[in-house]
């Protein structure tokens, strides 16, 4: 998105998504980069190259700033991890995913 542009010299680095959101909410004209689940209150997602950050356009890859989340585990935790994945992919788990502000997989 920035292409060859550099960040502004007065750009702030924050330690967390919540800190970025708080900083943007408290500063008129501020822009921040946070996870979708942290977009609340007065913080709104923006169009990029005319593309609206809708669920459909994010899932299709048309919205240029999106990322997947990955689950990493130690090999001795595979059984427990499979149980977690099964729950997250269940109807109940996907409902929770949506409720906390993320895009469900199904």
Secondary structure, 3 states (H helix, E strand, C coil): CCCCCCCCCCCCCCCCHHHHHHHHHCCCCCCCCCCHHHCCCCCCCCCECCECCCHHHHHHCCCCCCCCCCCCCCHHHHHHHHHHHHHHHCHHHHHHHHHCCCCCCC
